Amino acid sequence: MPRSFPPPPAATGALVREVERIAVLRANFLGDLVLTLPALAALRAAYPDAEVTYLGAPWHPQLLEGRPGPWDRVVVVPPWPGVRDEPGAARDGAEVRRFLAAQRREGYDLALQLHGGGGNSNPLVAALGARVTAGARDTGAPALDRWLPYAHDQHEVLRCLEVAGLVGAVPVGLEPRLALTPADVAAADAVLPAGTGPLVALHPGAQDPRRRWPPACFAAVTDALAADGAQVVLVGSGADDRRAADAIRAASSAPLLDLVGRLTLGGLAGVLARCRLVVADDSGPRHLAGAVGTATVGVFLERNLLNAGPLTRRRHRVAVSSRTDCPVCGTDQRRSRCGHDASLVADVPVETVLAAALDLLEDGGPAVSPAA
């Protein structure tokens, strides 16, 4: 019998009439933005004449402003507990009051909460004063006008699409896509070498240190790929990525192009699009690579694969660890965080990652996305 697969999420709510302005809240990390892109595309298709305002974090304008996509404006959300946690974050501070007053003057017709379970984000969305609000609702979270239960065992792409479906938006695609700009392409051209070998980028970082594959493993993959003719590029940002990159360089005998800390987010998109392959932890750059059309190999924890792994496997492979106990004290990380940051993916074999990488390098040409 032919195998059957569940269809994409259907709209479960009616379209809202006379919509001119839409606000969407998702003010967290790079990977979270990428996983939201199919829902934003669905909203654009459902309300093609509406202005979409993306309510995000301070880094969002750098990547989104001036870039073609299903948004028109980007507005930075002030520190708000549970949404943008910073020292002094409060729901009733002067900065928050100014922000909410300005947003209410926008006269939003729709406001969608795509940030999380809603315990902290639903009150923020409700305070925008939109005619209709929608979002997920975890246990104990306040309800918006249209809501669905927040399921912890659901993929983020599908969750966001289901929330968009509450206001009548139907999926137009499941794979996240991000357009390149001429500036992205120019930034990549400025730092990448000319050569005949395929470019392979490595990102040895993740927000959660327990999701980081050891630098020695990345170094072993680097040496094997370089021996196969690849030009290997290190990407990333921040102190943790810098330490990991230094450790890889120390352990590898291959020539490496180290771009850690040297790229804007747009430049990173341009570099990743020029690569034939990206090998990375479960991280924002891995998500970004897929969104600009590049093949990826990702090292995942099993529980994170469920929520944030790639949805297809022809050009996106995964190497998975099912470990849940802390290597230091044995605490089951599914029940509580022990405080140790030891890697839970260190047991993923180098051979598994390398085999997937070599297979993808043999299948297809450069994954260069055209400039907008």
C-alpha positions in Angstrom: 0.0 0.0 0.0 1.2 3.5 -0.7 2.3 5.4 2.4 0.1 8.3 3.5 1.4 11.4 5.3 -0.6 13.9 7.3 -1.5 17.1 5.4 -0.1 20.5 6.4 -2.1 22.3 9.1 -5.4 23.6 7.7 -6.9 26.9 8.7 -9.1 26.4 11.8 -10.4 29.9 12.1 -12.1 32.3 9.7 -10.4 35.1 7.9 -10.8 38.4 9.7 -12.5 41.1 7.6 -11.0 44.4 6.6 -7.5 43.8 7.9 -5.0 46.5 7.2 -2.4 46.1 9.9 -0.9 42.9 11.5 1.5 42.6 14.3 3.5 39.4 14.9 5.5 38.8 18.1 8.6 36.5 18.1 11.4 38.2 19.9 13.9 35.4 20.5 16.8 33.8 18.6 17.9 33.3 15.0 16.7 29.8 14.7 13.3 30.8 16.1 12.9 33.4 13.4 13.7 30.9 10.7 11.1 28.4 12.0 8.5 31.2 11.9 9.1 32.0 8.2 6.4 29.6 6.8 3.8 31.1 9.1 4.7 34.6 8.0 4.4 33.5 4.4 1.0 32.1 5.1 -0.1 35.3 6.7 1.1 37.3 3.7 -0.8 35.1 1.3 -4.0 35.3 3.4 -3.8 39.1 3.8 -1.8 40.3 0.8 -2.7 44.0 1.2 -2.0 44.2 5.0 1.1 45.8 6.5 2.9 43.2 8.7 4.9 44.5 11.6 7.4 42.1 13.1 7.9 42.6 16.8 11.3 41.3 17.6 14.6 41.6 19.5 17.3 44.2 18.9 19.1 42.0 16.4 16.1 41.5 14.1 16.3 44.9 12.2 19.9 44.1 11.1 18.7 41.0 9.3 15.2 41.9 8.2 15.0 45.6 7.3 15.4 46.1 3.6 15.2 42.4 2.9 12.3 41.0 0.7 10.0 38.9 2.8 6.6 38.6 4.4 7.1 41.6 6.7 7.0 45.4 6.1 8.4 46.8 9.3 10.5 45.6 12.3 9.9 47.1 15.7 12.1 46.2 18.7 10.2 45.0 21.8 11.4 46.6 25.1 12.6 44.3 27.9 9.6 42.4 29.1 9.8 39.5 31.6 9.7 36.1 29.8 10.0 37.7 26.3 13.1 39.8 26.5 14.7 39.0 29.8 17.2 41.7 30.7 18.1 43.4 34.0 15.3 45.6 35.0 12.7 44.1 32.7 9.2 44.9 33.9 5.7 45.1 32.5 5.0 48.5 33.8 8.3 50.4 33.2 8.4 53.7 31.4 9.9 52.2 28.3 7.2 49.6 28.1 4.5 52.2 28.6 5.9 54.3 25.7 6.1 51.2 23.5 2.6 50.1 24.2 1.2 53.6 23.6 2.9 53.8 20.3 1.8 50.4 19.2 -1.8 51.0 20.2 -1.7 54.1 17.9 -0.9 51.8 15.0 -4.4 50.4 15.2 -3.6 46.8 14.6 -6.4 44.6 13.2 -4.6 41.4 14.1 -1.9 40.6 16.6 -0.3 37.1 16.7 1.8 35.6 19.4 4.3 33.2 17.9 6.8 33.6 20.7 6.0 30.6 23.0 3.4 29.2 25.4 1.9 32.6 26.2 2.5 32.8 30.0 4.4 36.0 29.5 3.9 36.8 25.8 0.1 36.6 25.7 -0.3 39.6 28.1 2.1 41.6 25.9 0.1 40.8 22.7 -3.2 41.5 24.4 -1.8 44.9 25.5 -1.3 45.9 21.8 -5.0 46.7 21.5 -5.6 44.8 18.3 -9.1 44.0 17.2 -8.3 40.2 17.1 -5.5 38.4 18.9 -4.4 34.8 18.4 -1.7 32.6 19.9 -0.8 29.4 21.7 -1.7 28.9 25.3 0.2 26.7 27.8 -1.3 25.6 31.0 -2.0 28.6 33.2 -1.4 31.2 30.5 -4.0 33.8 29.8 -6.2 33.3 26.7 -6.2 35.4 23.6 -9.3 35.9 21.4 -8.4 32.8 19.3 -6.0 30.3 20.8 -4.9 26.7 20.7 -3.1 24.5 23.3 0.6 24.8 23.5 2.0 21.3 22.8 5.6 20.7 23.9 5.9 17.7 21.5 5.2 19.7 18.3 7.5 21.0 15.6 7.9 24.8 15.8 7.1 25.2 12.1 3.8 23.4 12.5 3.0 25.2 15.7 3.4 28.6 14.1 1.4 27.5 11.1 -1.4 26.4 13.3 -1.5 29.7 15.1 -1.6 31.5 11.7 -4.5 29.1 10.8 -6.5 30.5 13.7 -7.0 33.7 11.6 -7.6 31.8 8.4 -4.1 31.6 6.9 -3.4 28.5 5.0 0.2 27.2 4.5 1.9 28.0 1.2 5.0 26.0 2.1 6.6 24.1 5.0 10.3 24.7 4.3 11.6 28.1 5.6 13.0 30.3 2.9 14.9 33.6 3.3 15.9 35.8 0.3 19.4 37.1 -0.2 20.2 40.7 -0.9 22.9 42.1 -3.1 24.6 43.3 0.1 24.7 39.7 1.4 26.3 38.5 -1.8 28.9 41.3 -1.7 29.8 40.6 1.9 30.4 36.9 1.0 32.5 37.8 -2.0 34.7 40.0 0.1 35.7 37.2 2.5 35.5 34.0 0.5 38.4 32.7 -1.6 38.2 31.8 -5.2 38.9 28.1 -5.7 37.7 24.9 -7.3 36.9 22.9 -4.2 33.5 22.9 -2.6 33.0 25.3 0.3 31.9 23.7 3.6 31.0 25.8 6.6 31.2 24.5 10.2 29.3 26.1 13.0 30.5 24.5 16.3 28.1 26.4 18.6 24.6 26.4 20.1 22.6 28.5 22.6 22.5 25.5 25.1 26.1 24.2 25.8 24.6 20.7 26.2 23.8 20.7 22.5 27.5 21.4 21.4 29.4 18.6 19.7 33.0 18.5 20.9 35.6 20.6 18.9 37.7 17.5 18.5 34.9 15.9 16.6 34.5 18.9 14.3 38.3 18.8 13.8 38.2 15.2 12.7 35.4 16.0 10.2 37.4 19.0 9.0 40.5 17.0 8.2 38.5 14.3 6.3 36.6 16.9 4.3 39.8 18.8 3.5 41.4 15.6 2.4 38.5 15.1 0.0 39.1 18.5 -1.6 36.8 20.7 0.4 37.6 24.3 1.5 36.5 24.5 5.1 35.1 27.7 6.7 34.5 28.4 10.4 31.5 30.6 11.2 29.9 31.9 14.4 29.9 34.7 16.9 30.5 35.3 20.6 33.0 34.0 23.1 31.8 30.4 23.1 32.1 30.1 19.3 35.5 31.7 19.4 36.8 29.2 21.9 35.4 26.3 19.9 36.9 27.6 16.7 40.3 28.0 18.3 40.1 24.4 19.6 39.2 23.1 16.2 42.1 25.0 14.6 44.5 23.6 17.2 43.3 20.1 16.6 43.1 20.2 12.8 45.9 19.9 10.3 43.7 21.3 7.5 43.9 24.9 6.2 40.9 26.7 7.6 39.3 30.1 6.8 38.2 31.5 10.2 35.3 33.9 9.9 34.1 33.7 13.5 33.1 37.1 14.7 33.8 38.7 11.3 30.3 38.6 9.7 27.1 40.5 10.0 24.0 38.4 9.9 23.5 39.3 6.3 27.1 38.5 5.5 26.6 35.1 7.3 23.6 34.4 5.1 25.6 35.3 2.0 28.5 33.0 3.1 26.2 30.1 3.9 24.5 30.4 0.6 27.8 30.2 -1.2 28.6 26.9 0.6 27.9 23.5 -0.8 27.3 22.2 2.7 27.0 23.3 6.3 27.9 21.0 9.2 26.7 22.4 12.5 25.2 21.8 15.9 21.5 22.5 16.4 21.9 26.2 16.0 20.7 29.4 14.3 23.3 29.3 11.6 22.2 25.7 10.7 18.6 26.9 10.4 19.7 29.9 8.4 21.8 27.7 6.0 18.7 25.7 5.2 16.6 28.8 4.6 19.0 30.1 2.0 19.1 26.8 0.2 22.2 25.1 1.4 22.5 21.4 2.4 23.1 20.7 6.0 24.2 18.0 8.5 23.0 18.8 12.0 24.0 17.2 15.3 20.9 17.0 17.4 19.5 15.9 20.7 16.6 13.6 20.1 14.1 15.9 21.9 15.2 19.0 20.0 15.0 17.1 16.7 11.3 16.7 17.4 10.7 20.5 17.8 13.3 22.0 15.5 14.9 19.5 13.2 14.7 19.8 9.4 11.5 18.5 8.0 13.1 16.8 4.9 16.2 14.5 4.5 17.2 14.7 0.8 19.4 17.7 1.5 19.3 17.9 5.3 20.7 15.0 7.4 20.8 14.6 11.1 23.1 12.8 13.6 21.1 12.2 16.8 21.9 11.5 20.4 19.2 10.1 22.6 21.1 10.8 25.8 19.1 12.4 28.6 21.4 11.9 31.7 24.0 14.4 32.7 27.5 12.9 32.0 28.8 14.5 35.3 26.1 13.7 37.9 23.6 11.4 36.1 20.6 13.7 36.5 17.8 13.0 34.0 17.7 16.3 32.0 14.1 15.7 31.0 13.0 16.2 34.6 15.3 19.0 35.8 18.4 21.0 34.9 21.3 20.0 37.2 23.5 23.0 36.4 26.2 21.1 34.6 26.9 22.1 31.0 28.5 18.9 29.8 27.6 18.0 26.2 24.8 15.5 25.7 25.7 14.9 22.1 29.4 14.0 22.5 28.6 10.4 21.8 27.4 11.1 18.3 30.0 9.3 16.1 32.3 11.3 13.8 31.8 8.5 11.2 28.0 9.2 11.2 28.4 12.9 10.5 31.2 12.4 8.0 29.3 9.8 6.0 26.3 12.2 5.7 28.5 15.1 4.7 30.3 13.2 2.0 27.1 11.8 0.7 25.6 15.3 0.4 28.8 16.7 -1.2 28.5 14.1 -3.9 24.8 14.9 -4.6 24.2 18.2 -6.4 26.1 21.3 -7.1 26.6 24.6 -5.3 23.5 25.9 -3.4 23.9 29.5 -4.4 20.6 31.5 -3.9 20.1 34.4 -6.3 20.3 37.9 -5.0 17.0 39.7 -4.7 
